[in-house]
Amino acid sequence: MDILAKSKEQDYTGPGKLQTGFLMGSIKNIGTTEAIVNGVPLSPGEAKGYPFVGKGYEAIDFDPNQSTLRVLEIS
């Protein structure tokens, strides 16, 4: 059986994005300053999840803003 989805997990200290078409994702602020995810502030210790909904998402931009974000993307 072929693998149908690929996962990528890494920490970011600079701007990035969940790519168009991702199936599931999460972003957690593991740093000490407020970050910006999809235009919304994300406080230290908070996480934002994008659960599987049966089709791919549009791209989601994020900016750690001098913090660190741990990002999981399933595509």
ABEGO torsion letter per residue (X at the ends): XBBABBBBBBBBABBBBBBBGBABBBBBBABABBBBBGGBBBBBGBBBBBBBAGBBBBBBBBBAGGBBBBBBBBX
